[in-house]
């Protein structure tokens, strides 16, 4: 069984949803592994991973509005 690991650094301009699919797919392709299990781990305490199929262009905006209401940046 082959294994591979990698640290992916994602610089972000701030709060919001940030697409990392291209980076992840590129790294997986570079390993030469075609079948297996991919585990993504996020070290930052206020960060989460969200898997979304991007079926509708407005879906990302809808999610960002929902999260802004759910957990606003400040209460002022």
N, C-alpha and C positions, 0 to 999 in steps of 0.2 A: 504494500500500500504506500503510495506517494503522499507526501504532505508538503505544504508550502505555507509560509506566512509572510505578511507584509504590513508595514505601517503606512496608511494613507492619510496624509495631512490635507485637510480641507479648509482653506482660508475662507472665511465668510465675512461679508460686510456688516453683519448684524442679524437681528431677528428675522426669521422667515424660513421658507422651505428652500433647500439647496439641492439641486440635482447632482448626484454622484454616480449615476448609472454608467456613463461613459468611462469614468476612471476605474470603476470596479470591473467592468467587462474587459477593459484593456489589460488590467493586471491578470485576471483569470486566464485570458487568452495567452498571455506571455508565459504562464506556468506550463502550458502543454497538457494540462489536466482537462479532460473532456467530460468526465462523470465524477460526481462526488457531492460533498456537502460543503457549503460556504457558510461560515459563521462571521458575522460582523459585530464588533464590540465597540461601543462608544465610551470613551473615558470621561468626557465632560458631564458634569452632574446635571446641567440644565438642557442637555441635548437628548433627542430621541431619534430613532429610526422609524421611518414611515414607508411602507411599501404601498405604492399606488400604481395602477396600470396606465394612467394618463389617457383614459378613454375619451374624455371630453376636455377641450382646451380650458374651459372655465373651472374645472375641478380644482386645480391648484389655487386659484384665487378664492374659491369657496372655502377651501380648507384653511387658507391663511386668515380669512375673515372670521371663521369659526374659532380658530385658536386665539386670535386677538381678543375676541369676546370672552372666551373661556379663561384665559390667563393674560390679562392686559399688562403691558409693560410697567405702568404705574397706576395708582389709584386717584391721581389728581385730575 
